[in-house]
Amino acid sequence: MRSLELFIDYTCPYAYLASVQAEAAARRAGAALSWRPFLLGGVFKAVGTPQRLFEALSPAKARHNGLDMARWAARHGVPLRMPEGHPYRSVEALRATLAAGCDPAVIHGFYRAYWAQGRPVSDPETLRAVLTDAGHDAAEVLARADAPATREALREATDRAIALGVFGAPALLVDGAELYWGQDRLAMALGEPPVTDATPRPRTGRVLELYWDFSSPFAYLASAQAEALAARTGAALVHRPMLLGGLFKALGQDDVPLLSFGEARQRYYHRDLERLAAWWGVPFRFPSRFPLRTVLPLRVYLALPEARRGAFRHGVFRAAWAEDRDVSDPAVLTELLGDGAAEVLLRASTDEVKSALRSATDRALAEGVFGAPTWVVDGTELFWGQDRIPLVESALTT
């Protein structure tokens, strides 16, 4: 029988969202579900992540993440609101969960208290209420929770999470071997296929804009799915190239976010990309030249007539992220362009095209874009990441 270990802390809204899906997902996959409470603050300390993570985000990213949580909650049909005192202390609730044998009723009760009712889960009244509502003798469980053995069990659970490479919540360990991070990885982790249907639907008048740069592997994965997504939703797809490094500079962010992550997180992302590409059925090989220099291919893209851009875009993405070719090399671009390459490359060096790329990047900045890929629905709703395709699809069909 397959196994799913779900690493949780009550302070994480995405772990809450994972908790409301996990049991049904495990049943569909025929997997035995084990709840693994751990102290997220201890993991953050070990890997150098700010304890108040939300406050460390840029204003644009923090605003997006707030909307993102609300969208996922609506999709799963559960209430979610950010408590005024977030992050509340969770250690007492985690110990009580262990002392209650990781009873799902207790886990769901603490999550409801925190993320639906805004109650501090280490408050004695909340602790007693959750345990009692779940059918436990609250006094007995709390006595066990305060015992040295339970305190040590929580420390050991946190140390195990760190040893496994966990750097955030929720973390999913499948069959004791494959580690995933995030509630949006649950379907992939358990082998549920993605939606790839490209059956055309009549045009609805909806507009889907996709902001991207060839430098992003996640933009590559999004680009590979964008046309099918637009077709099955009846939306008009508009591609918005931008210079991601220029955008990051304007926002005061790291030029290459991946390289700023800790060792465990970098290792995870490399594995995550491989699995995502396999899940979507897209060829992938992380390039030996990273970070990529993409100014020239972006300018070439803008120098092309509209009718030739699609083939060139797919060609460059494939060359960069599946074939490990140097897409900053004019010789590689010449091959991808084919007929008329010299003329297009010459036009790409003009002030007009250089200005067009600057303007495209400025437009992204003005729209609130802070990373790639970014989807914008009808010029108003912004979604960040290729893993937000389900939310984008919902926005386009409701």
C-alpha positions in Angstrom: 0.0 0.0 0.0 1.2 3.5 -0.8 1.9 5.9 2.0 1.5 9.7 2.4 3.1 11.6 5.3 1.8 15.1 5.7 4.0 17.5 7.6 2.0 20.2 9.2 2.1 23.2 11.6 -1.1 25.2 12.4 0.6 28.5 11.6 0.7 27.8 7.9 -2.4 28.6 5.8 -1.3 26.4 3.0 -0.9 23.5 5.4 -4.5 24.1 6.4 -5.5 24.0 2.7 -3.6 20.7 2.4 -5.3 19.3 5.5 -8.8 19.7 4.0 -7.8 17.8 0.9 -5.5 15.1 2.2 -7.9 12.4 3.4 -9.9 12.3 0.2 -6.8 12.5 -2.0 -5.2 9.6 -0.1 -8.3 7.5 -0.5 -8.4 8.1 -4.2 -4.8 7.1 -4.5 -5.1 4.1 -2.2 -2.5 5.6 0.2 -2.3 5.4 3.9 -2.2 8.9 5.4 -0.1 9.8 8.4 -0.2 13.2 10.0 3.3 14.6 11.0 3.0 17.7 13.3 6.3 19.6 13.5 7.4 23.0 14.6 7.7 25.2 11.5 9.6 27.9 13.4 12.3 25.3 14.2 12.6 24.4 10.5 12.8 28.1 9.6 15.5 28.7 12.2 17.5 25.7 10.8 17.3 26.8 7.2 17.6 30.6 7.7 14.0 31.6 6.7 12.5 34.6 8.4 10.1 33.7 11.2 7.5 36.2 10.1 7.7 35.1 6.5 4.7 37.2 5.2 6.4 40.4 6.4 9.5 39.5 4.4 7.7 39.5 1.1 7.5 42.4 -1.3 4.2 44.4 -1.1 3.2 43.0 -4.5 4.0 39.4 -3.6 2.3 39.7 -0.1 -0.8 41.1 -1.8 -0.9 38.3 -4.3 -0.3 35.6 -1.7 -3.3 36.9 0.3 -5.5 36.7 -2.7 -4.0 33.3 -3.6 -4.9 31.8 -0.2 -8.5 33.1 -0.6 -8.8 31.7 -4.1 -7.6 28.2 -3.0 -9.9 28.3 0.0 -12.9 29.2 -2.3 -11.9 26.4 -4.7 -11.9 23.9 -1.8 -15.1 25.3 -0.2 -13.6 26.2 3.2 -13.4 29.4 5.1 -10.0 31.1 5.5 -9.1 34.5 7.0 -5.8 35.8 8.2 -6.0 36.1 12.1 -5.2 39.5 13.5 -2.5 38.1 15.7 -0.8 35.9 13.1 1.4 34.1 13.6 0.1 32.7 16.8 2.2 30.4 18.9 1.4 26.8 18.0 3.7 24.6 20.1 1.1 23.8 22.7 -1.4 22.8 20.1 1.2 20.6 18.3 2.1 18.8 21.5 -1.6 18.3 22.2 -2.0 16.8 18.7 0.8 14.3 19.4 -0.7 13.5 22.8 -4.0 12.8 21.2 -2.5 10.4 18.8 -2.7 12.7 15.8 -6.4 12.3 15.7 -7.7 13.9 12.5 -10.7 15.4 14.4 -8.2 17.3 16.6 -6.1 18.4 13.7 -9.1 19.7 11.8 -10.4 21.4 15.0 -7.2 23.3 15.5 -7.0 24.4 11.9 -10.6 25.6 12.1 -9.9 27.5 15.2 -6.9 29.2 13.7 -7.9 29.8 10.1 -11.7 30.0 10.2 -12.3 31.5 13.7 -9.1 33.4 14.2 -8.5 32.0 17.7 -5.0 31.6 19.2 -4.5 27.8 19.3 -2.2 27.8 22.3 -4.8 29.6 24.4 -5.9 27.2 27.2 -9.5 27.7 26.4 -9.0 27.0 22.8 -7.0 23.9 23.5 -9.6 22.5 25.9 -12.5 23.3 23.5 -10.8 21.7 20.4 -9.9 18.5 22.4 -13.3 18.2 24.0 -15.2 18.8 20.7 -13.0 16.0 19.2 -14.2 13.6 21.9 -11.1 13.6 24.1 -10.6 14.2 27.8 -9.0 17.6 27.5 -7.3 17.6 31.0 -5.8 14.1 30.4 -4.5 15.0 26.9 -3.1 18.3 28.1 -1.3 16.6 30.9 0.3 14.2 28.5 1.1 17.1 26.1 3.1 18.8 28.8 5.1 15.7 29.7 8.8 15.5 28.8 8.2 12.6 26.4 5.8 14.6 24.3 8.0 17.6 24.3 10.9 15.4 23.1 8.6 13.8 20.5 7.9 17.2 18.9 11.6 18.1 18.9 12.4 14.7 17.2 9.6 15.2 14.6 11.0 18.7 13.8 14.6 17.3 13.5 13.3 14.5 11.2 11.6 17.0 9.0 14.9 19.0 8.7 16.9 15.8 8.0 14.4 14.9 5.2 15.0 18.3 3.5 11.7 19.9 4.6 12.0 23.7 4.5 8.4 24.8 4.8 4.8 23.6 5.2 3.0 21.6 4.1 5.5 19.0 3.1 4.4 15.7 1.6 6.5 12.5 1.8 5.2 9.9 -0.6 6.1 6.2 -0.1 8.9 7.2 2.3 11.0 8.6 -0.6 9.7 11.5 -2.6 9.4 14.9 -0.9 7.0 17.5 -2.2 6.3 21.0 -0.8 2.9 22.8 -1.1 -0.8 22.0 -1.1 -0.7 22.5 -4.8 1.6 19.5 -5.3 -0.9 17.0 -3.7 -2.4 15.8 -6.9 1.0 15.4 -8.6 2.4 13.7 -5.6 -0.3 11.0 -5.6 -0.2 10.5 -9.3 -3.4 12.2 -10.4 -3.1 13.4 -14.0 -3.1 17.1 -14.9 -5.8 18.6 -17.2 -4.2 18.9 -20.6 -7.3 18.9 -22.8 -7.0 21.3 -25.7 -10.4 20.9 -27.2 -11.4 24.3 -28.6 -14.3 26.1 -27.0 -16.1 29.0 -28.7 -14.6 32.4 -28.0 -16.0 33.9 -24.8 -14.6 37.4 -25.0 -12.3 36.7 -22.0 -8.6 37.6 -22.3 -5.7 35.8 -20.8 -2.3 37.5 -20.8 0.9 35.5 -20.0 4.0 37.4 -18.8 7.2 35.4 -19.3 10.9 35.4 -19.9 12.9 32.6 -21.5 15.1 32.7 -18.3 12.4 31.0 -16.2 11.9 27.2 -16.2 8.4 27.7 -14.7 7.6 30.1 -17.6 8.7 27.3 -20.0 6.2 24.9 -18.3 3.5 27.5 -18.4 4.2 28.4 -22.1 3.8 24.7 -22.9 0.3 24.6 -21.4 -1.0 28.1 -22.2 -2.4 27.4 -25.7 -4.4 24.4 -24.5 -5.7 26.4 -21.5 -6.9 29.2 -23.7 -8.5 26.8 -26.2 -10.5 24.9 -23.6 -11.7 28.1 -21.9 -12.4 30.1 -25.1 -10.1 32.9 -24.0 -7.9 35.0 -26.3 -4.3 34.4 -25.4 -1.9 37.3 -25.4 1.8 36.7 -24.8 3.7 39.4 -22.8 7.5 38.9 -23.0 9.5 40.9 -20.4 13.1 41.1 -19.1 12.8 39.3 -15.7 16.2 40.6 -14.5 15.1 44.1 -15.2 11.8 43.6 -13.4 13.7 42.1 -10.4 16.0 45.1 -10.3 13.2 47.6 -10.3 11.5 45.7 -7.4 14.8 45.4 -5.5 14.6 41.5 -5.6 17.5 39.1 -6.1 18.5 38.8 -9.7 18.3 35.0 -9.6 15.9 33.9 -6.7 16.8 30.2 -7.1 20.4 30.9 -6.2 19.4 32.8 -3.1 17.7 29.8 -1.6 19.3 27.5 1.0 20.8 24.2 -0.1 17.8 22.0 0.8 15.4 24.3 -1.1 17.6 24.5 -4.2 17.9 20.7 -4.3 14.2 20.4 -3.9 13.4 22.9 -6.7 15.7 21.0 -9.2 13.8 17.8 -8.4 10.4 19.6 -8.5 11.1 20.9 -12.0 11.9 17.4 -13.2 8.7 16.0 -11.7 6.5 18.8 -13.0 7.9 18.4 -16.5 7.3 14.6 -16.4 3.8 15.2 -15.0 2.9 17.7 -17.9 4.6 15.4 -20.4 7.2 18.1 -21.4 10.9 17.4 -22.1 13.2 19.0 -19.6 16.9 19.3 -18.7 18.3 21.9 -16.4 20.7 23.9 -18.4 24.5 23.9 -17.8 24.5 27.7 -18.4 22.4 29.1 -15.6 21.3 31.8 -15.1 20.4 32.3 -18.8 21.1 35.5 -20.7 17.9 36.2 -22.6 18.1 39.8 -23.7 18.9 38.9 -27.3 16.3 36.2 -27.8 13.7 38.5 -26.3 14.6 41.3 -28.7 14.5 38.8 -31.6 11.1 37.7 -30.5 9.9 41.3 -30.6 11.6 42.0 -33.9 9.6 39.1 -35.6 6.2 39.6 -37.2 3.4 38.2 -35.1 2.9 35.2 -37.4 6.4 33.9 -36.7 6.6 34.5 -32.9 4.8 31.4 -31.7 7.2 28.9 -33.4 10.2 30.9 -32.3 9.0 31.2 -28.7 8.5 27.4 -28.5 11.8 26.8 -30.2 13.8 29.0 -27.8 12.1 27.6 -24.7 12.8 24.1 -25.9 16.4 24.9 -26.8 17.0 26.5 -23.4 15.2 24.0 -21.1 15.2 20.7 -22.9 18.2 20.8 -25.2 20.7 22.8 -23.0 21.6 25.1 -25.9 23.0 28.6 -25.5 20.0 30.8 -26.5 22.2 34.0 -26.2 24.3 32.7 -29.1 23.4 34.4 -32.4 24.3 31.1 -34.2 21.7 29.2 -32.2 19.1 31.9 -32.8 19.9 31.9 -36.5 19.2 28.2 -36.7 15.9 28.6 -34.9 14.9 31.5 -37.1 15.6 29.9 -40.4 14.9 32.0 -43.5 15.5 35.7 -43.0 17.5 35.3 -39.8 20.1 37.9 -40.6 17.5 40.5 -41.3 15.7 39.7 -38.0 18.8 39.8 -36.0 19.7 43.1 -37.5 16.3 44.5 -36.6 16.7 43.1 -33.0 19.6 45.5 -32.5 17.7 48.6 -33.4 16.8 51.3 -30.8 13.1 50.6 -31.7 13.2 47.0 -30.6 15.4 47.7 -27.5 12.8 50.3 -26.5 10.0 47.9 -27.0 11.6 45.4 -24.6 12.0 48.1 -22.0 8.4 49.2 -22.5 7.2 45.6 -22.2 9.1 45.2 -18.9 7.7 48.5 -17.6 4.2 47.4 -18.5 4.7 44.2 -16.4 5.9 46.3 -13.5 2.9 48.6 -13.8 0.5 45.6 -13.8 1.9 44.4 -10.5 3.9 41.5 -12.0 6.8 40.4 -9.7 7.8 37.0 -11.3 7.4 34.6 -14.1 5.2 33.2 -15.3 2.3 35.6 -14.4 -1.2 35.2 -15.8 -3.6 38.2 -15.9 -7.3 37.5 -16.6 -9.3 40.2 -18.3 -6.7 42.8 -17.3 -7.6 42.6 -13.6 -6.9 39.3 -11.9 -3.2 38.4 -11.5 -2.0 34.9 -10.8 1.7 33.9 -10.3 3.1 30.6 -11.2 2.5 27.7 -13.7 1.0 25.8 -10.8 -1.9 28.3 -10.6 -3.4 27.0 -13.9 -6.4 25.5 -12.0 -7.2 28.9 -10.5 -6.7 30.7 -13.8 -9.0 28.2 -15.5 -11.7 28.8 -12.8 -11.4 32.5 -13.3 -11.9 32.2 -17.0 -14.9 29.9 -16.8 -16.9 31.6 -14.0 
